[in-house]
Amino acid sequence: MSDPVPPPAEAARALRDIERLRAQGRASERQSRWVGVVFGLAIFAELAAPDFFGDGVRSGVSLAVTALVVAYAVMLRTPRGAALLGRPTRVRRSEISPRFARTSQLTILAIVLLGFVGALFMPDHLFPYAGTVAGAVLGATLIIFGRSLQRGLNSLAMRGDGKDGMSGVAHGSR
């Protein structure tokens, strides 16, 4: 027979397991590389298509990008879809800092309002192929820096340093 494990050693092992699971949960919140490439190309296509094919394609391209975003949102809600996107676990809402959530919501709202107001005062064409240039810059930024930006936002969103209690960050697979 084996000797019983002393309680302090068992507790230390349990804490190490919890920290390992927390690290796995944080690591699983990063998208697969191909997701950033697809959305970067979609942004480029949406902004560049009117420059090459005229304003008539604007609604069709917007509809296609909207369908892509809806498919992405649906895939995140299913276990297989989330695994395909590279996100097999979900972070608990209680682990997300309320200050970060409030700040990010207000920032998104401000950007959307600036976009709507700015669209009223901007001329139709700043210079030839302005949409193509903007699409290339935004798409390339998402493709090249998307994962590091997401990693930075995830670290800002998490509460504390991961050592504040027994609850895990991730809860199961979807």
Secondary structure, DSSP 8 states (H G I E B T S, - for coil): ------HHHHHHHHHHHHHHHHHHHHHTTS--HHHHHHHHHHHHHHHHHHHHH-GGGHHHHHHHHHHHHHHHHHHHTSHHHHHHTT--EEE-GGGB-HHHHHHHHHHHHHHHHHHHHHHHHS-S-SSTTHHHHHHHHHHHHHHHHHHHHHHHHHHHHB-TTS-SSS--SEEEE-
